[in-house]
Amino acid sequence: MNEDKLAIKGIIFDMDNTLLRSRIDFQSMKRETYRYLVEAHFLPPGWNLDQHTTSTIITEALSTHIMSPERIREMWDIAKKHEVEGMKGASLEEGVVQLLNELHHQYRLVIITNNAVEAAETALREHHIGALFDLIIGRERMVRIKPSPNGFLNVLEHFNDTTAEEWISVGDAWIDGKASQAAGISFVAYNGDPIKMQQHEVVPIGEISDIRELIRFLY
C-alpha cells in the first residue's frame, strides 16, 4: 500500500442494488413523478427522461422554489409508494452478509439512500443487518438528495475525527459516484453503467461485480 495514502476508516454504502436487490420499478417511479410535476406546471413537458433519474427530476422541481409543502409531500408520496412496493420480498445482494460481518467493528459503516429513512430501516431490519451500521441517512436527513454531496458531507460532519480521504463509498448508480466525488470521497462502482458514469463525469477508482471485492480497496 502507498505509505502516503491514509488508512480507510469508514465505508459508505448505497442501498438499492448495492446492498439490497431492489424490486423498485425506478422507471415507473421516474415517469409518474415527472408526469405529476408537468401536470402541476412545476416542470416543462418534453424532457428526455433517459438523461434523468427520479432524484434529478425532483431536485429540478424543488429548485423552482414555487412548490407548496402540500405539493412537495404529494411528490414524495409517489416515490414512497414505489419504494414500499419495491421493498416487498427484496433480497440481499450476494455476499453482503459475509462482507458486512468482516467489516463490522473494523470500520465505520454508513448507508446513504435517497429512499425514505423508514423504508430503509425496515428493509435492513427485516434482513437482520440494520444493527451493523453506525449511521443511516435517508432523504429526510439530507437537505438535497444524491447526486448532491449533502448526505456525504453530513457523514464527515458526524464523524468529525475523520477526513474525506479516510472514507470510501460504493454504489451502482452515477448519482452515487457524483455525490461521493463532490465530497472528496473515493468511489467504487458496483455493477455500474460505465456509459452513464462517463456521461456524468464520474470516475470510479475501481469497478466490481461482486460486493465482496470491495475488500481489495481497503488495505
Secondary structure, 3 states (H helix, E strand, C coil): CCCCCCCCCEEEECCECCCEECCCCHHHHHHHHHHHHHHCCCCCCCCCHHHCCHHHHHHHHHCCCCCCHHHHHHHHHHHHHHHHHHHCCCEECCCHHHHHHHHECCEEEEEECCCCHHHHHHHHHHCCCHHHCCEEECHHHCCCCCCCCHHHHHHHHHCCCCCHHHEEEEECCHHHHHHHHHCCCEEEEECCCHHHHHHCCCCCCEEECCHHHHHHHCC
